[in-house]
Amino acid sequence: LGFYCCALPFFHGLTSCPSLGVPDATFLFVTSCVAFASLAAVGIVPLQPDIALVMQGQARLGLVSLAHQSAAGSFFLFTILHMIAWLHLTATVPPGSPLHWRRGRCSALFKAACLLLALFPLPSAFLLHPASPLRSHLSLSEADKGGITQYSLVALVSAFFASYAVEMRLIDVLVRRDQDAKTAKSS
């Protein structure tokens, strides 16, 4: 719920502030909303209680675990699409825009590093997941490695989204400046 309270003004601010040069933020908004709805589903739908037996090949993978795994896959897919879309935006807005990667170089480089580092553990995070349908047997140490890669992915995605604080502050300042300019003109 907190995400949506921040996302709506953020993405509205992106397109409503002319000095940013963002023509449309719909794809960014949709990918982030789907990602965080998927994350909510991961939190709501647990793995099946006998997942350890599934890892040993002694039980079948259940629908609940498949739903959990699918939601996790959706979360990672849509966050990576969102990350790519944001970096594309910073490369394609007009060079005078404060969002252009050359003007916001630290933020853009940090976000690019988060994306690139998130791509490396992605395959093993799914292959070594206890609910992976690609594996019939999974040792505890393999599951631990899968967990570590998932945690690293979540940390990178969290860092990427947390770094939006830089752009949120920028948007707030620019929107207030535009509002003050409108007020001054109408007085």
N, C-alpha and C positions, 0 to 999 in steps of 0.2 A: 504494500500500500504506500509505503514511504517513497518507493521508486516513482510511482505514478504522480505523486504530489510534486516531485522535483522535475520529472520528465516533461510534463505538459507545459509549464512555463519556459523551460529550457528550449524545447524545440519550437515553441511559438516565438520565443525571443530571437531564435536564429533567423527566422524568415520575416519577422516584423521589423527588424532593424536594418534599414537600407545600407548603412555603412559596412555591414558584414558581407554583403554581396552574395547571400545564399538564396537562390531562387526557390528551392523546394527541399524540405527536410522530411518528407513523408517516409521515404525508405529507411532513413535513420530511425525515425520514430517507430515504425512498424517492426523493424528488426529488434530493437531494444525491448519493445513491449512483448513480442513473442518470446524472446529469450527469458525475460523475467517471469512471464506466466509459466514457462517451462520449468524454471527454477522453483517456482512455487509448487508445481506438480511433483517435482523430485522430493521436496520436503514433505508433501502430503502423502504420497504413495511410497511406502517403504519397500525394501527388498523382502522377499518371502522369509518366514521364520526359519526354514530349513536350508538357507542359502549355503551353509557350510557343506551340507550333504550334496548339493548341486555341484559345488566346486570339486568334490571328490568323485563325481559321476555316479552317486548313489541315489539321487533324486532328480526328477525332471524340473526343468525351468518352468515356473508358473507364469500366468498372465500378469500378475501383480509385478513381478520382477521385470518382465518384458516392458510393461508400462513405465516403470521407474527408469529402466535403461533407455527407452525411447525418449522420455522427457529429458534425460540428461544429454542425450545426443542432440536433441532439438535445441537445448540451451547452448551447448557449445557451437553448434552450427550457426545459429542466429547471432551469437555474440561475435563470432569470427567474421560473419558477413557484415555486421555492424562496424567492426573495427576497420575492415577494408573500405567500407563506404565512407567512414569518417576521414581516413587518410586520403582517399580519393577527393573528397570535398576540399581538404586543405591544399591539395595540389591544383584544384580547378577553379577555386574562387579567384576573383580578380587580385592581382598582386598587391594592390593597395589595401585589401581587406585585412583587418587584424587577425583573421583566422587563417590567412595564407601561411603555409608552412615556413616560409622565410621570415615572417614577422613573429610567429609563435614557434620558433625553432625548437626550444627546449621541450615544449609540450608535444610537438609533432614527433620529435625523435624518441621521446619516452613512450608515446603511444605506438610508434612503429616497432620499438624494441619489445613491447608487450605482445604485439601481434606475432612477430617473428619467433619469439621464445615460446609462444603458445602453440605454434604449429608443430614443434618438435615432439612434445610428449603426447600429442593427440592420438596417434595410432595405438601406442601402448596403453593409454588410459582406457580404451575400449576393448582391446584384445585381452588385457589382464583384469578386466572387471569381473567380479563373481557372477554376474548375470549375462556375461557375453555369450551369445549363441554360437560364436565361432570356436569356442573351446569346449571339449567334453570333460576335461579334467584340469584342475587348477590347484597348484600347491599353495600353502599359506604364504610362503615367501613371494611367490608370483603375485598373489592377491595384494600383499603389502606393497610391492612395487607399483601395482596398478593404482592403489590408493594414494601413494606419494605423487604419482604423475597427475592424478585427478586434483589433488590439493594444490599442486603447482599451477595447473591450468586455472583453477578457481582464483588463486592468488593473482595471477597475471590479468585475468578478466576484471577482478576487483580493482586492481591498480589502475587499469585502463579507465574504468568508469569513475573511479575516485579522482583521477587527474582532470576530469571535466570541471572540477572546482575552479580551475584557471579560466576556462571559457565561460563558466557561469558568472564569475565576477566581472569579466570583461563585458558580457552581454548586459548585466545589470547596470554597469557604468554607462554604456552606450545608450541603452533604452532611456535611462534617466536624463542623459544629455539631450537626446532627441525630444523628450517630453518637455524639458525646460526651454528648448528652442521654440517649440510650438507655442508654449505658454507666453513666451516673450513676444512672439509675432502677433498673437491675438490680443495682447494688452495695448 
